[in-house]
């Protein structure tokens, strides 16, 4: 990838801009349906409760062996937990700097509640919505759907973008495939509980935070 040709950045939100693991922890330990079951749960035990499947590569409520579908439904239904995902450090500053450098920036989230997710993003990202375009698409039943790739392709047409001038920054492994399928360049964020890339995707650049992505882009 020639980084000097990149003009457009699609940021995933959960695990990239915002800490979804934080939301999951306080959901499990605070929701009336689960707090007794997970009383005393330690932060580092999250992967024991939510086993990370290889194609996902990150924590997900739906991967709970017995209660996954129920947990996901309860999480999405309660806004006090659904929106409890703070931005990672320096997100606003990094996005602002990249805007000043001329990059077009978007968020692209596949979600089960488009209206709720869009409202949350407009609120938490309010300082940068004058230049950041927020897009949410409806997610399918599980991780094996084409919502992310379809959303990217739709945005290329809607905003007159060239895929080969575009990166998708995402933590989920299956969304690296979505970026490739859409013609964009994949970039991976590694938050605390993410697992490694499979051998066939080992060429994808990985970073610990958005500031490192900025430094990589600007370094040319």
Secondary structure, 3 states (H helix, E strand, C coil): CCHHHCCEEEECCECCCECHHHHHHHHHHHCCCCCCCCCCCCHHHHHHHCCCCCCCCCCCHHHCCCCHHHHHHHHHHCHHHHCCCCECCCHHHHHHHHHHCCCEEEEEEEECCHHHHHHHHHHHCHHHCCCEEEEEEECCCCCCCCHHHHHHHHHHHHCCCCHHHEEEEECCHHHHHHHHHHCCEEEEECCCCCCCCCHHHCCCCEECCHHHHHHHHHHC
